[in-house]
């Protein structure tokens, strides 16, 4: 074997399975209007070195293809008849998950060192295409930030040759530079720091008597960037003016005066050291509430990772102290230029903040802002990606990361405003929790050790912190590529699992994640004095110099401080979790940050200078009148005067009222078995909810305590007036908590601010005004913002984002008290309670409090069954949305007016209450108005006019269907399968278990993420489950892991392969890590022994099912090679991930796994997969049915086998969801039965308790 020998193989999906090619064809024809293209082929090219001929041959049908769905080509493929061929590859240095996964899969097969794999995608177009159209296609398919056009030639070697740098240059002449020279240097280096900053740096080095290194300049630029140090928010505001004599401006002035008085109260004698700035305005309300004793639950420490409060929850009926954390993060800049990676790492970064605080992150929310994605692609501004591509690709990136890491996304919303064409808004918000006893916080002392844990360092993300501080222009997409990090979610999953172990977290005395700034900030913030060895930092590849290593923002890394005595124990724990851990620094007594590279000290900066945050910046702010007339209660978009039917359809078909179901379905919402409220409720899963709720995560035991998170924001209201709009953001977030059954006056808040680049006094007035509005709202309702994030670069040439302040509100509750917006049946009476307007464009505080009090009293009495908050699409649209989930209609009261139904009735809550006098009186005393009553016809009526439920739903779903589709090609249904009934289900031979609990082994491969849920499900059923992590850092790890796994299988009664995304479902197919590993002779023999000799069982769910079927364990009951005729699972017809509840029918009682279920029973089970479509020939399906091997099928609401996407989400033939081995002892299914607890997904009806785990245990008893 010669590592310079390059072998090439190409793989193409067969006709009928070429979903990606069909998607590109659709986009090119209908989005780019290239009408002459008739067919598209997509061929994945793999170049491989470091393997033998035999190893390469063995890998072809396992790693690079699947015989049932792929055509394989050796070395080349004939594309001579194509009109245009485009070959695309990742930019050098960018993380390529497909190539990485292929290399790891081969490593698992060979149990040797990892080979080198490089990938490219060949897209061939057939038909007619002009040169101009070729350029259009190329520009659409290649984002120059992440990819480039590749050569068709096979390289002589895959080993990259790098120039190895040995020194970092000094900035010669720096001390003597004139102001003009300094400014020229600042621009030539692309620094984000201001001129006054670089002048400040020059003065410092003059005092030091030496010139700085380039690294020192870059490190300071990173440290002092807006992203890391909130430079804009900390700018001193020296002169603030309020122009105009209108009532709203007068109120803003009064609020500013109140802020000044609050400063006096809070700071006292310290006030002279507390300059007026945006940061002070944004945080002073929390300080005031804390001073007044209203923040007793605040968790405070020197280590600031995320918003953190102390809570007490009940575990098995006993109180336990927990730390609850929440955090919001934006990646506006990277997502704008590389939407997949930018959005993915937005979530990754949000996760790592509370994770570094040693909490387990268990639920996420995504709130984004975009221009109208339905606008034709040809209208895209020069220098911009189309809004359609941004929206789709960013959704794919964020969901891919969250789905792979195993984080439930509880709410996804996208707001649309033309200002977000300037720069997209991408916000991720997460919640996490951990027992308080798991978290140790100490101040690091000299001699303590800093360990770099997780991923390796590359050039991706260099300049991300400083880049996010810059405005955009037409060249940004081309020039900002290195600023975008590339995520590796399987690595972050390992970090999550490691940090869930209290034996590990108690070894950590301080931790920081590698977000913006890389080594320089992540390690630099851990202690005042540090000696950092950059040579020890693990690199993705050679050729990085000391500066690049110091500031690279490569993802999935943690900096951990441990005492020297605990180092070996910590390193062993990391190794057990398959994580790289390297000692890279030591805490020193001297308060200086030093970095050494190649034997040279390239950074030597005193902490006192770093912590200045640069030169003090000054600005003036002018608050000018904004918002003439009224914004609240003006007509909603889509309103047609005098026409109820067209108005209802129009508001539902507006960007404000349209369904986002096709968007949220990309995101896994059920993983973690903790989701209390499904994002879209009802049997049709079509009623959007107000927020997300999830139970606090436990490893053992049961709790009913849960967290609830909502958000409030309207871009048009903020644009109308930032002060009133920000006040509304807070009110709306609190009302949404109230609508979910949570006391909003006990909430804690965190804000996301996003504004244009500050270029004038008037521009400074916008965030100032917004923060004053939020300040007033916090004090009015006693709810403090204890965290936040600002992004101040929302500018593209002369286009600006709308003033943006998003309020995230969190509260604690129990699952029995949480309510939803999904109406459940006919005869429900709805009332509207509108918070009174103050006549100046906002709300009356006293009435808002009155509304909250009235609704809370009814909630406490259990008299409100459902509730929702009205957004800018109006009351009628929100009522209709509440009805859609369960196919209800609504009869609106004739006493209402068109204005009541079709105005922007913001700051209003809709409640469903009993018709008895007490509840009605309470609502009416708070200003409530009767809206009407639900019906079961599905129609919507008002004043003699009506809209059919069908027409209303079509309007609601139609607007964004082409952007985020929900409907795909129907499944093939050649015949109906009969339910199979066996005489007597099989039992294990007597004495197999000898009275002990059944032992379950759950192997975890890189990318699996359902192991914890699966283990808990088995343990609840009475088994003893062990999770075993497969390690592959090197050849020795693999061999040891395989030997251990084989031994554990031989000791177990059950083998369970959990769900997830092994290898990120790459290379271009699911379960390949697992199948490559389980074909190892020692493991395969142990599995055969379990099934053939010891009456054992095997189970695979989702990713596990994909592995079982590709191994042959289902349907054949043994490990065998796949053939072109083998049944398999492949990409969903819809061409994306599907996250839905599916109705599944039990089809057989032959399997021990179904012994406690009855044939014909129907269960509602969560699905979450991208490749769940079961494919097989009709002949094989008939044989499986005849032998009772079809375990479960998808059915519709009437119990009939389903072919359409609504009920057969992946398009499986004959609606098959699960199958078994011939004797039934091996079961594979797509639905996540393990994600059941009795108080989850309250807004989804049906029987969700499918007792397969209990059946598996009962088999042995």
Secondary structure, DSSP 4 states (H G I P E B T S, - for coil): --TT--EEEEEEEPTTT-HHHHHHHHIIIIIS--TTEEEEEEEEEEEEES--HHHHHHHIIIII--TTTEEEEES----TT-SEEEEEEEPTTS--HHHHHHHHHHHHHHTSS--EEEEEEEEEEEE---HHHHHHHHHHH--TTTEEE--SSPPS-------------B-TTGGG--HHHHHHHHHHTT--S-HHHHHHHHHHHHHHTSPPBHHHHHHHHHHTSHHHH-TTTTSEEEEEEE---SHHHHHHHHHHHHHHHHHHHHHGGGGGGS---HHHHHHHHHHHHHHTT--TTB---S---SEEEEEEEEETTEEEEEEEEEEEEE-HHHHHHSHHHHHHHHHHHHHHHHHHTTPEEEEEEEEEEES-TTS-GGGPPTTS--HHHHHHHHHHHHHHHHHHHT-EEEEEEEEE-GGGGTS-EEEEEEEEEEEGGG-------TT-EEEEEESPB-STTTTHHHHTTSPB-TTHHHH-GGGS----HHHHHHHHHHHT-HHHHTTEEEEEE--TTHHHHHTTTT-SSEEEEGGGS-BSSS---HHHHHH---SSEEEEEE-GGGHHHHHHHHHHTT--EEEEEEE-SSSEEEEEETTEEEEEEEHHHHTT-SSPPEEEEEE-----S--TTPBPTT--TT-HHHHHHHHHTSTTTS--HHHHTTS--STTS-BSS-SEETTTT-EE-SEEEEEPP-SSS---EEEEEEEE--HHHHHH-HHHHHHHHHHHHHHHHHHTT--GGG-EEEEEEE-----SHHHHHHHHHHHHHHHHHHHHHT--EEEEEEE---EETTEEPPPEEEEEEEEEEETTT--BS---STT-EEEEEEPPB-SSSSB-HHHHHHHHHHHHHHHHTT-EEEEEE--TT-HHHHHHHHHHTTT-EEEE-TT--HHHHHB---SEEEEEE-SSHHHHHHHHHTT-EEEEEEESS--EEETTEEE-HHHHHHHHHHTTTTTS----PPPP-SSPPPPB--SS---PPTTSSTTSPPEEEEEE-TTB--HHHHHHHHHHHT-EEEEEE---SSHHHHHHHHHHHHHHHHH-SEEEE--B-GGGGTTTSTTHHHHHHHTSHHHHHHHHIIIIIS--EEEEETHHHHHHHHHTHHHHSS-----TT--EEE--TTSS-EEEEEEEEE-BS-SGGGTTS-TT-EEEEEEEES--EEE--HHHHHHHHHTT-EEEEEB-TTS-B--STTTSTT--GGGEEEEE-TTS-EEEESS-GGG--TTS-TTS-S-----HHHHHHHTT-
